[in-house]
Amino acid sequence: MNRKQLVEQIRKKKSVLCVGLDTDIEKIPSFLLEKEDPVFEFNKAIIDATHKYTVAYKPNIAFYEALGVKGWQSLEKTINYLNENYPEVFTIADAKRGDIGNTSARYAKAFFEELSFDSITVAPYMGSDSVKPFTGFKNKWVILLALTSNPGAFDFQTQNRGNSDEMLFEKVLEESKKWGDKEDMMYVVGATKADYMRKVRNVVPENFLLVPGVGAQGGSLSEVMENGLGKEPNLLINSSRGVIYASNEEDFAEIAGKKAKALQQEMAPYIK
Ligand SMILES: O=c1ccn([C@@H]2O[C@H](COP(=O)(O)O)[C@@H](O)[C@H]2O)c(=O)[nH]1
């Protein structure tokens, strides 16, 4: 998917909502466990109930890998279901990959070609040769970890470099501009770090930001919208547990739909 298509969808739905498919076999309603592929059945019901309010879906790969071959099959069925039934939505493999060049190239093939995701999250720690193999795929995106939502982000990401005032995450943003641009590179910035949003936007005013951490992690949606939104609507705000586990009963999908709608309605007034 290219930037124009993503922006058009955001404006049409008046939403920057990304629903995180962090589908934990131990948390899904127990009646689904009788099905042949409970994880896929759960995802399918959540997607059908939320797609009107949602512009992106983000399966976190850990939840699928944890189930071995079966989990990988559920993931493949989920991305195929999205691409076949809702081709307008943006898809994110939250895999946080990045390795020496030839290995990164295999990760890129796995997620962009075998699984046909639109984007993948990538860790910048190993530098340019670990990230560049994910670039150059037509209409595919790298989503680079910049300032993450977890408390440990303060261990390295906000530390100053030498005597300069520049923080490590600012250096990552600046340096990565050599590897991609607003048409193929996004950044992860946690909703819990909304105080730093202005600094982020000083370096990358136009790139999309993927913002996890609203809801369960305590980040504020309105602060993110107020400080993070560019002239074009260039945010994707993720909610995983807050949407998909809003109910654990027969009505889980319907309640997830209502949660997604409530988030979309909070977002709508900001989207021009
Ligand atoms: O900085 C980061 C990067 C990724 N994540 C991921 O996003 C979701 C958040 O889930 P919630 O249930 O909405 O808290 C999850 O997949 C994380 O691994 C993040 O939280 N922070």
The ligand as an SDF file (V2000), in Angstrom:
LIG
                    3D

 21 22  0  0  0  0  0  0  0  0999 V2000
    7.1210    0.4900   21.8460 O   0  0  0  0  0  0  0  0  0  0  0  0
    6.3490   -0.4480   21.6170 C   0  0  0  0  0  0  0  0  0  0  0  0
    6.4380   -1.2270   20.4870 C   0  0  0  0  0  0  0  0  0  0  0  0
    5.5020   -2.1950   20.3000 C   0  0  0  0  0  0  0  0  0  0  0  0
    4.5190   -2.4250   21.1790 N   0  0  0  0  0  0  0  0  0  0  0  0
    3.5320   -3.4730   20.8700 C   0  0  0  0  0  0  0  0  0  0  0  0
    2.2470   -2.8540   20.6730 O   0  0  0  0  0  0  0  0  0  0  0  0
    1.2220   -3.6280   21.2690 C   0  0  0  0  0  0  0  0  0  0  0  0
    0.5830   -2.8700   22.4230 C   0  0  0  0  0  0  0  0  0  0  0  0
   -0.4270   -3.6480   23.0220 O   0  0  0  0  0  0  0  0  0  0  0  0
   -1.4970   -3.0330   24.0930 P   0  0  0  0  0  0  0  0  0  0  0  0
   -2.2390   -4.2510   24.5280 O   0  0  0  0  0  0  0  0  0  0  0  0
   -2.3660   -2.0510   23.3520 O   0  0  0  0  0  0  0  0  0  0  0  0
   -0.7220   -2.4100   25.1800 O   0  0  0  0  0  0  0  0  0  0  0  0
    1.9000   -4.9440   21.6850 C   0  0  0  0  0  0  0  0  0  0  0  0
    1.8640   -5.8270   20.5900 O   0  0  0  0  0  0  0  0  0  0  0  0
    3.3210   -4.5280   21.9460 C   0  0  0  0  0  0  0  0  0  0  0  0
    4.2330   -5.5960   21.8030 O   0  0  0  0  0  0  0  0  0  0  0  0
    4.4320   -1.6650   22.3030 C   0  0  0  0  0  0  0  0  0  0  0  0
    3.5320   -1.8330   23.1530 O   0  0  0  0  0  0  0  0  0  0  0  0
    5.3560   -0.6810   22.4920 N   0  0  0  0  0  0  0  0  0  0  0  0
  1  2  2  0
  2  3  1  0
  2 21  1  0
  3  4  2  0
  4  5  1  0
  5  6  1  0
  5 19  1  0
  6  7  1  0
  6 17  1  0
  7  8  1  0
  8  9  1  0
  8 15  1  0
  9 10  1  0
 10 11  1  0
 11 12  2  0
 11 13  1  0
 11 14  1  0
 15 16  1  0
 15 17  1  0
 17 18  1  0
 19 20  2  0
 19 21  1  0
M  END
$$$$
